[in-house]
Amino acid sequence: MPIFSHIRKRACMVAQIRFKTALKWLVLTAAYVYMAYLLITFDQYPEMWQQLRSLSLFNYIWLLLVLILLPVNMIIEAVKWQEIVSKSEEISLKTSFHAILGGFSTGFFTPNRLGEMVGRIAFMKKENHKAGITYNIINGFSTNFVIVLCGIPASVLFFLSIKHENVFEGNQSQFYILMILGMIASLALYLAVPRLVRNIKAPKVQEFACGWAKYTRKDSLNILFLAFFRYVIFCIQFFATLRFFDVEIEFWQSLLAIPAYYLFVTFTPSLAFSEAAVRSTYTVLFIGAFSKQLVSIALAGTVLWLINFGLPTLIGTHLLSKRKKLNKVQ
């Protein structure tokens, strides 16, 4: 009987491994196919080609800036991920870079890219996979914290500017004071979490959060700084893409519209492959408040998505497939 039980367990394990392998390859294949579908069915090519033909050479300098900042953006995120996981294992910048690109691929079909953790964890040692889940939470929290920190004040000022109201009069100034105090309290809580985790002795919790408990305040602030640095890069890319399509918008207007845009995009439930449409809609909503060049604005949102997400997804899918082949050999 023990022999038959062992055989059944072994058969179940083999079946689970085969199912997971088939599912992973299905996701990888689907990512390629759907990306190709998006490019083939994109219905604004005529407007885009017409827009591109009318642009001057100077406009293409803005596009070049967007493309140059893409690897800079990815390297910053790779450094951040390397810093986040360093309490459990030391990974090279190259491995970290491959991990974040792999995360783009696995996040493609999940709400708000929650599946990114699968691709990132794939590049960690197996014994650190549980801790990797917590590291992904830390990564997402630091990014969202910066988006909220910059996006809420910008959104308030954005909507008030549309109403042509004085943004510093009366009760509004009290609102800003309360908002600043709330953000300071949130930052204090963020910095205090590692110490709170250290006080939890439950083995199951420590299994997931042991790395986070080792963070110092300096570690937490470094991660937050890298998240903010990357956020600034995103904003510069957005402004440069608008300038590439010759969208007429004042710099101060972009300082309100772009952070507000990222705030709403981040917290709107969506699947990654539908983000292009969501982002184009929000681009028209926020940038369109200051400019009537709606076609150019919508194109800017779509092109920026293709550069910042579509291209890394294709590369990440390739790297993830190579990683899986390597794991099979090992």
C-alpha positions as a Markdown table, in Angstrom:
| # | Residue | x | y | z |
|---|---|---|---|---|
| 1 | Met | 0.0 | 0.0 | 0.0 |
| 2 | Pro | 2.8 | 2.5 | 0.8 |
| 3 | Ile | 4.3 | 1.8 | -2.6 |
| 4 | Phe | 1.0 | 2.5 | -4.4 |
| 5 | Ser | 0.5 | 5.7 | -2.4 |
| 6 | His | 4.0 | 6.8 | -3.3 |
| 7 | Ile | 3.3 | 6.1 | -7.0 |
| 8 | Arg | 0.0 | 8.1 | -6.9 |
| 9 | Lys | 1.7 | 11.1 | -5.2 |
| 10 | Arg | 4.5 | 10.9 | -7.8 |
| 11 | Ala | 2.0 | 10.7 | -10.7 |
| 12 | Cys | 0.1 | 13.7 | -9.2 |
| 13 | Met | 3.3 | 15.7 | -9.0 |
| 14 | Val | 4.2 | 14.9 | -12.6 |
| 15 | Ala | 0.7 | 15.9 | -13.7 |
| 16 | Gln | 0.9 | 19.2 | -11.8 |
| 17 | Ile | 4.3 | 20.0 | -13.3 |
| 18 | Arg | 3.1 | 19.2 | -16.8 |
| 19 | Phe | 0.0 | 21.3 | -16.3 |
| 20 | Lys | 2.0 | 24.3 | -15.0 |
| 21 | Thr | 4.4 | 24.0 | -17.9 |
| 22 | Ala | 1.6 | 23.8 | -20.5 |
| 23 | Leu | -0.1 | 26.8 | -18.8 |
| 24 | Lys | 3.1 | 28.9 | -18.8 |
| 25 | Trp | 3.7 | 28.1 | -22.5 |
| 26 | Leu | 0.1 | 29.0 | -23.2 |
| 27 | Val | 0.5 | 32.3 | -21.5 |
| 28 | Leu | 3.7 | 33.0 | -23.4 |
| 29 | Thr | 2.2 | 32.1 | -26.7 |
| 30 | Ala | -0.9 | 34.1 | -26.0 |
| 31 | Ala | 1.1 | 37.2 | -25.1 |
| 32 | Tyr | 2.9 | 37.1 | -28.5 |
| 33 | Val | -0.3 | 36.4 | -30.4 |
| 34 | Tyr | -2.3 | 39.1 | -28.7 |
| 35 | Met | 0.4 | 41.7 | -29.1 |
| 36 | Ala | 0.5 | 40.9 | -32.8 |
| 37 | Tyr | -3.3 | 41.2 | -32.9 |
| 38 | Leu | -3.1 | 44.6 | -31.3 |
| 39 | Leu | -0.7 | 45.8 | -33.9 |
| 40 | Ile | -2.6 | 44.3 | -36.8 |
| 41 | Thr | -6.1 | 45.6 | -35.7 |
| 42 | Phe | -4.9 | 49.1 | -34.6 |
| 43 | Asp | -7.3 | 51.3 | -36.5 |
| 44 | Gln | -5.5 | 54.6 | -36.3 |
| 45 | Tyr | -2.6 | 53.9 | -38.6 |
| 46 | Pro | -3.9 | 56.3 | -41.3 |
| 47 | Glu | -4.1 | 59.2 | -38.8 |
| 48 | Met | -0.7 | 58.2 | -37.3 |
| 49 | Trp | 1.1 | 58.1 | -40.7 |
| 50 | Gln | -0.5 | 61.4 | -41.6 |
| 51 | Gln | 0.6 | 62.9 | -38.3 |
| 52 | Leu | 4.1 | 61.5 | -38.7 |
| 53 | Arg | 4.5 | 62.8 | -42.3 |
| 54 | Ser | 3.6 | 66.3 | -41.1 |
| 55 | Leu | 6.2 | 66.3 | -38.3 |
| 56 | Ser | 9.5 | 68.2 | -38.5 |
| 57 | Leu | 12.9 | 66.7 | -37.8 |
| 58 | Phe | 12.9 | 68.5 | -34.4 |
| 59 | Asn | 9.8 | 66.5 | -33.3 |
| 60 | Tyr | 11.8 | 63.2 | -33.8 |
| 61 | Ile | 14.3 | 64.4 | -31.2 |
| 62 | Trp | 11.4 | 64.2 | -28.7 |
| 63 | Leu | 10.7 | 60.6 | -29.8 |
| 64 | Leu | 14.4 | 59.8 | -29.5 |
| 65 | Leu | 14.4 | 61.1 | -25.9 |
| 66 | Val | 11.4 | 58.7 | -25.1 |
| 67 | Leu | 13.3 | 55.8 | -26.6 |
| 68 | Ile | 16.6 | 56.7 | -24.8 |
| 69 | Leu | 14.7 | 56.9 | -21.5 |
| 70 | Leu | 13.1 | 53.5 | -21.9 |
| 71 | Pro | 16.3 | 51.5 | -20.9 |
| 72 | Val | 17.1 | 54.1 | -18.3 |
| 73 | Asn | 13.6 | 53.5 | -16.8 |
| 74 | Met | 14.2 | 49.7 | -16.9 |
| 75 | Ile | 17.6 | 50.0 | -15.3 |
| 76 | Ile | 16.2 | 52.1 | -12.4 |
| 77 | Glu | 13.5 | 49.4 | -11.9 |
| 78 | Ala | 16.2 | 46.7 | -12.0 |
| 79 | Val | 18.3 | 48.5 | -9.4 |
| 80 | Lys | 15.1 | 48.9 | -7.3 |
| 81 | Trp | 14.2 | 45.2 | -7.5 |
| 82 | Gln | 17.9 | 44.2 | -6.8 |
| 83 | Glu | 17.7 | 46.4 | -3.7 |
| 84 | Ile | 14.3 | 45.0 | -2.6 |
| 85 | Val | 15.4 | 41.3 | -2.8 |
| 86 | Ser | 18.9 | 41.8 | -1.4 |
| 87 | Lys | 17.8 | 40.8 | 2.1 |
| 88 | Ser | 17.1 | 37.2 | 0.9 |
| 89 | Glu | 19.6 | 36.8 | -2.0 |
| 90 | Glu | 22.1 | 38.8 | -3.9 |
| 91 | Ile | 21.2 | 38.9 | -7.6 |
| 92 | Ser | 23.2 | 40.6 | -10.4 |
| 93 | Leu | 21.8 | 43.7 | -12.2 |
| 94 | Lys | 21.5 | 41.6 | -15.3 |
| 95 | Thr | 19.4 | 39.0 | -13.5 |
| 96 | Ser | 17.3 | 41.7 | -12.0 |
| 97 | Phe | 16.8 | 43.3 | -15.4 |
| 98 | His | 15.7 | 40.0 | -16.9 |
| 99 | Ala | 13.3 | 39.5 | -13.9 |
| 100 | Ile | 11.4 | 42.7 | -14.4 |
| 101 | Leu | 11.1 | 42.1 | -18.2 |
| 102 | Gly | 9.8 | 38.6 | -17.4 |
| 103 | Gly | 7.3 | 40.2 | -15.1 |
| 104 | Phe | 5.9 | 42.3 | -18.0 |
| 105 | Ser | 5.2 | 39.1 | -19.8 |
| 106 | Thr | 3.4 | 37.2 | -17.0 |
| 107 | Gly | 1.4 | 40.4 | -16.0 |
| 108 | Phe | -0.1 | 40.7 | -19.5 |
| 109 | Phe | -3.3 | 38.8 | -18.8 |
| 110 | Thr | -3.9 | 39.7 | -15.1 |
| 111 | Pro | -5.8 | 42.6 | -13.6 |
| 112 | Asn | -3.6 | 45.6 | -12.9 |
| 113 | Arg | -0.6 | 43.4 | -13.8 |
| 114 | Leu | -0.8 | 41.4 | -10.6 |
| 115 | Gly | 0.8 | 38.4 | -12.4 |
| 116 | Glu | 4.1 | 40.3 | -12.7 |
| 117 | Met | 5.3 | 38.6 | -9.5 |
| 118 | Val | 5.3 | 35.2 | -11.3 |
| 119 | Gly | 7.8 | 36.4 | -13.9 |
| 120 | Arg | 10.0 | 38.1 | -11.3 |
| 121 | Ile | 10.0 | 35.2 | -8.8 |
| 122 | Ala | 11.0 | 32.9 | -11.7 |
| 123 | Phe | 14.5 | 34.5 | -11.5 |
| 124 | Met | 14.9 | 33.9 | -7.8 |
| 125 | Lys | 16.0 | 30.8 | -6.0 |
| 126 | Lys | 13.2 | 28.4 | -5.2 |
| 127 | Glu | 13.7 | 28.7 | -1.5 |
| 128 | Asn | 13.0 | 32.4 | -1.7 |
| 129 | His | 9.8 | 32.2 | -3.8 |
| 130 | Lys | 7.5 | 32.8 | -0.8 |
| 131 | Ala | 9.6 | 35.8 | 0.3 |
| 132 | Gly | 9.4 | 36.9 | -3.3 |
| 133 | Ile | 5.7 | 37.4 | -3.0 |
| 134 | Thr | 6.2 | 39.9 | -0.2 |
| 135 | Tyr | 9.0 | 41.6 | -2.2 |
| 136 | Asn | 6.5 | 42.2 | -5.0 |
| 137 | Ile | 4.1 | 43.7 | -2.6 |
| 138 | Ile | 6.8 | 46.1 | -1.4 |
| 139 | Asn | 7.7 | 47.0 | -5.0 |
| 140 | Gly | 4.1 | 47.7 | -5.9 |
| 141 | Phe | 3.5 | 49.6 | -2.6 |
| 142 | Ser | 6.5 | 51.9 | -3.2 |
| 143 | Thr | 5.4 | 52.6 | -6.7 |
| 144 | Asn | 1.8 | 53.3 | -5.8 |
| 145 | Phe | 2.8 | 55.4 | -2.8 |
| 146 | Val | 4.8 | 57.8 | -5.1 |
| 147 | Ile | 1.9 | 57.9 | -7.6 |
| 148 | Val | -0.6 | 58.8 | -4.9 |
| 149 | Leu | 1.9 | 61.3 | -3.2 |
| 150 | Cys | 2.2 | 63.2 | -6.5 |
| 151 | Gly | -1.1 | 62.4 | -8.1 |
| 152 | Ile | -3.6 | 63.5 | -5.4 |
| 153 | Pro | -2.3 | 67.2 | -5.1 |
| 154 | Ala | -2.0 | 67.4 | -8.9 |
| 155 | Ser | -5.5 | 66.0 | -9.4 |
| 156 | Val | -7.0 | 68.5 | -7.0 |
| 157 | Leu | -5.2 | 71.4 | -8.7 |
| 158 | Phe | -6.1 | 70.0 | -12.1 |
| 159 | Phe | -9.9 | 70.0 | -11.4 |
| 160 | Leu | -9.8 | 73.4 | -9.7 |
| 161 | Ser | -7.8 | 74.9 | -12.6 |
| 162 | Ile | -10.5 | 73.7 | -15.0 |
| 163 | Lys | -13.1 | 75.5 | -12.9 |
| 164 | His | -10.9 | 78.6 | -12.9 |
| 165 | Glu | -11.0 | 78.7 | -9.1 |
| 166 | Asn | -8.3 | 80.2 | -6.8 |
| 167 | Val | -6.6 | 77.0 | -5.5 |
| 168 | Phe | -5.3 | 78.6 | -2.3 |
| 169 | Glu | -8.3 | 80.5 | -1.0 |
| 170 | Gly | -10.5 | 79.7 | 2.0 |
| 171 | Asn | -11.1 | 76.1 | 3.1 |
| 172 | Gln | -9.0 | 74.8 | 0.2 |
| 173 | Ser | -5.8 | 75.8 | 1.9 |
| 174 | Gln | -6.9 | 73.8 | 5.0 |
| 175 | Phe | -7.6 | 70.9 | 2.8 |
| 176 | Tyr | -4.0 | 71.0 | 1.5 |
| 177 | Ile | -2.6 | 71.1 | 5.0 |
| 178 | Leu | -4.7 | 68.0 | 6.0 |
| 179 | Met | -3.6 | 66.3 | 2.8 |
| 180 | Ile | 0.1 | 67.0 | 3.6 |
| 181 | Leu | -0.3 | 65.7 | 7.2 |
| 182 | Gly | -2.0 | 62.6 | 5.8 |
| 183 | Met | 0.9 | 61.9 | 3.5 |
| 184 | Ile | 3.5 | 62.4 | 6.3 |
| 185 | Ala | 1.5 | 59.9 | 8.4 |
| 186 | Ser | 1.5 | 57.5 | 5.5 |
| 187 | Leu | 5.2 | 57.8 | 5.0 |
| 188 | Ala | 5.8 | 57.2 | 8.7 |
| 189 | Leu | 3.7 | 54.1 | 8.5 |
| 190 | Tyr | 5.6 | 52.9 | 5.5 |
| 191 | Leu | 8.9 | 53.3 | 7.3 |
| 192 | Ala | 7.5 | 51.6 | 10.5 |
| 193 | Val | 6.3 | 48.4 | 8.7 |
| 194 | Pro | 9.6 | 46.5 | 8.9 |
| 195 | Arg | 9.8 | 47.0 | 12.7 |
| 196 | Leu | 6.1 | 45.9 | 13.0 |
| 197 | Val | 6.9 | 42.8 | 11.0 |
| 198 | Arg | 9.8 | 42.0 | 13.3 |
| 199 | Asn | 7.4 | 41.8 | 16.2 |
| 200 | Ile | 5.3 | 39.2 | 14.6 |
| 201 | Lys | 6.7 | 35.8 | 15.7 |
| 202 | Ala | 4.2 | 33.5 | 13.7 |
| 203 | Pro | 6.4 | 31.2 | 11.6 |
| 204 | Lys | 4.0 | 31.4 | 8.6 |
| 205 | Val | 4.3 | 35.2 | 8.6 |
| 206 | Gln | 8.1 | 35.1 | 9.0 |
| 207 | Glu | 8.3 | 32.7 | 6.1 |
| 208 | Phe | 6.9 | 35.3 | 3.8 |
| 209 | Ala | 8.1 | 38.5 | 5.4 |
| 210 | Cys | 11.5 | 37.6 | 6.9 |
| 211 | Gly | 13.3 | 39.8 | 4.2 |
| 212 | Trp | 11.1 | 42.8 | 4.9 |
| 213 | Ala | 11.8 | 42.6 | 8.6 |
| 214 | Lys | 15.5 | 43.1 | 7.9 |
| 215 | Tyr | 14.9 | 46.5 | 6.2 |
| 216 | Thr | 16.3 | 49.6 | 7.8 |
| 217 | Arg | 14.8 | 53.0 | 7.4 |
| 218 | Lys | 17.6 | 53.8 | 4.9 |
| 219 | Asp | 16.6 | 50.7 | 2.9 |
| 220 | Ser | 13.0 | 51.8 | 2.8 |
| 221 | Leu | 13.9 | 55.3 | 1.8 |
| 222 | Asn | 16.3 | 54.1 | -0.9 |
| 223 | Ile | 13.5 | 52.0 | -2.5 |
| 224 | Leu | 11.1 | 55.0 | -2.3 |
| 225 | Phe | 13.7 | 57.3 | -3.9 |
| 226 | Leu | 14.2 | 54.8 | -6.8 |
| 227 | Ala | 10.4 | 54.6 | -7.3 |
| 228 | Phe | 10.2 | 58.4 | -7.4 |
| 229 | Phe | 13.1 | 58.6 | -9.8 |
| 230 | Arg | 11.4 | 56.2 | -12.1 |
| 231 | Tyr | 8.1 | 58.1 | -11.8 |
| 232 | Val | 9.9 | 61.3 | -12.9 |
| 233 | Ile | 11.2 | 59.4 | -16.0 |
| 234 | Phe | 7.7 | 58.3 | -16.9 |
| 235 | Cys | 6.4 | 61.9 | -16.6 |
| 236 | Ile | 9.3 | 63.2 | -18.8 |
| 237 | Gln | 8.5 | 60.4 | -21.4 |
| 238 | Phe | 4.9 | 61.4 | -21.4 |
| 239 | Phe | 5.6 | 65.1 | -22.0 |
| 240 | Ala | 8.2 | 64.2 | -24.7 |
| 241 | Thr | 5.6 | 62.0 | -26.5 |
| 242 | Leu | 3.1 | 64.8 | -26.5 |
| 243 | Arg | 5.7 | 67.2 | -27.9 |
| 244 | Phe | 6.6 | 64.5 | -30.5 |
| 245 | Phe | 3.0 | 64.6 | -31.8 |
| 246 | Asp | 3.1 | 68.4 | -31.6 |
| 247 | Val | 0.5 | 68.7 | -28.9 |
| 248 | Glu | 0.4 | 72.3 | -27.7 |
| 249 | Ile | 0.4 | 72.2 | -23.9 |
| 250 | Glu | 2.1 | 74.5 | -21.4 |
| 251 | Phe | 4.7 | 73.0 | -19.0 |
| 252 | Trp | 2.7 | 74.0 | -15.9 |
| 253 | Gln | -0.4 | 72.3 | -17.4 |
| 254 | Ser | 1.6 | 69.1 | -17.9 |
| 255 | Leu | 2.7 | 69.3 | -14.2 |
| 256 | Leu | -1.0 | 69.0 | -13.3 |
| 257 | Ala | -2.4 | 66.7 | -16.0 |
| 258 | Ile | 0.3 | 64.0 | -16.2 |
| 259 | Pro | 0.4 | 63.1 | -12.5 |
| 260 | Ala | -3.4 | 63.1 | -12.4 |
| 261 | Tyr | -3.4 | 60.9 | -15.4 |
| 262 | Tyr | -1.1 | 58.3 | -13.8 |
| 263 | Leu | -3.1 | 58.4 | -10.6 |
| 264 | Phe | -6.3 | 57.5 | -12.4 |
| 265 | Val | -4.7 | 54.9 | -14.8 |
| 266 | Thr | -3.0 | 53.1 | -11.9 |
| 267 | Phe | -6.2 | 52.7 | -9.8 |
| 268 | Thr | -8.6 | 51.9 | -12.7 |
| 269 | Pro | -9.1 | 48.1 | -12.8 |
| 270 | Ser | -7.9 | 46.8 | -16.1 |
| 271 | Leu | -6.0 | 44.0 | -17.9 |
| 272 | Ala | -2.6 | 44.8 | -19.3 |
| 273 | Phe | -3.7 | 44.1 | -22.8 |
| 274 | Ser | -6.5 | 46.5 | -22.6 |
| 275 | Glu | -4.4 | 49.3 | -21.1 |
| 276 | Ala | -3.8 | 50.9 | -24.4 |
| 277 | Ala | -7.5 | 51.8 | -24.7 |
| 278 | Val | -7.7 | 52.8 | -21.1 |
| 279 | Arg | -4.6 | 55.0 | -21.3 |
| 280 | Ser | -5.7 | 56.7 | -24.5 |
| 281 | Thr | -9.1 | 57.5 | -22.9 |
| 282 | Tyr | -7.5 | 59.1 | -19.9 |
| 283 | Thr | -4.9 | 60.9 | -22.0 |
| 284 | Val | -7.7 | 62.6 | -23.9 |
| 285 | Leu | -9.5 | 63.3 | -20.7 |
| 286 | Phe | -6.6 | 65.0 | -18.9 |
| 287 | Ile | -4.5 | 66.4 | -21.7 |
| 288 | Gly | -7.6 | 67.3 | -23.7 |
| 289 | Ala | -8.6 | 69.7 | -21.0 |
| 290 | Phe | -5.8 | 72.0 | -22.1 |
| 291 | Ser | -5.6 | 71.1 | -25.8 |
| 292 | Lys | -8.2 | 70.3 | -28.6 |
| 293 | Gln | -5.8 | 68.1 | -30.6 |
| 294 | Leu | -7.6 | 65.0 | -29.6 |
| 295 | Val | -6.3 | 62.7 | -32.3 |
| 296 | Ser | -2.7 | 63.6 | -31.6 |
| 297 | Ile | -3.4 | 63.2 | -27.8 |
| 298 | Ala | -4.9 | 59.8 | -28.2 |
| 299 | Leu | -2.0 | 58.7 | -30.4 |
| 300 | Ala | 0.5 | 59.9 | -27.9 |
| 301 | Gly | -1.1 | 57.8 | -25.2 |
| 302 | Thr | -1.1 | 54.7 | -27.4 |
| 303 | Val | 2.4 | 55.1 | -28.7 |
| 304 | Leu | 3.8 | 55.6 | -25.2 |
| 305 | Trp | 2.1 | 52.4 | -24.1 |
| 306 | Leu | 3.6 | 50.5 | -27.0 |
| 307 | Ile | 7.1 | 51.8 | -26.1 |
| 308 | Asn | 6.9 | 51.4 | -22.4 |
| 309 | Phe | 4.9 | 48.2 | -22.1 |
| 310 | Gly | 4.5 | 46.5 | -25.5 |
| 311 | Leu | 8.2 | 46.4 | -26.3 |
| 312 | Pro | 9.3 | 45.2 | -22.8 |
| 313 | Thr | 6.6 | 42.5 | -22.9 |
| 314 | Leu | 7.9 | 41.0 | -26.1 |
| 315 | Ile | 11.4 | 41.0 | -24.8 |
| 316 | Gly | 10.3 | 39.7 | -21.5 |
| 317 | Thr | 8.4 | 36.8 | -23.0 |
| 318 | His | 11.5 | 35.7 | -24.9 |
| 319 | Leu | 13.7 | 35.9 | -21.8 |
| 320 | Leu | 11.2 | 34.0 | -19.7 |
| 321 | Ser | 11.0 | 31.2 | -22.3 |
| 322 | Lys | 14.8 | 31.0 | -22.2 |
| 323 | Arg | 14.8 | 30.9 | -18.4 |
| 324 | Lys | 12.3 | 28.0 | -18.4 |
| 325 | Lys | 14.4 | 26.0 | -20.9 |
| 326 | Leu | 17.5 | 26.6 | -18.6 |
| 327 | Asn | 15.6 | 25.4 | -15.5 |
| 328 | Lys | 14.6 | 22.2 | -17.4 |
| 329 | Val | 18.3 | 21.5 | -18.3 |
| 330 | Gln | 19.3 | 22.1 | -14.7 |
